[in-house]
Amino acid sequence: MDGKKFESTEISQKILQHWDDFTLEEIDWISGDPRKLQEALVQKFGVSEDEAARQVFDFWNQHFENKSDAQTGDSSHLGLMLFICIVVL
């Protein structure tokens, strides 16, 4: 299994654990994409775009921010970059 597929599966599992009201079909549609997760939160739970962006940011930081890159040893700042992209776009 390649790294991207594993990462997407890992993210999908964590999304389902965090928001257990999502169906497997919705999780498949989201497929680890933060923008789709934000859209799904707006549609399913009726939260605002800003609230959905905050929830995605918090979720990402909780589950992925403190992971190190195994090759470089650098700490990832993906959560912050993700939040900026969601808010700007």
Secondary structure, 3 states (H helix, E strand, C coil): CCHHHHHHHHHHHHHHHHCCCCCHHHHHHHCCCHHHHHHHHHHHHCCCHHHHHHHHHHHHHHHCCCCECCCCCCECCHHHHHHHHHHHC
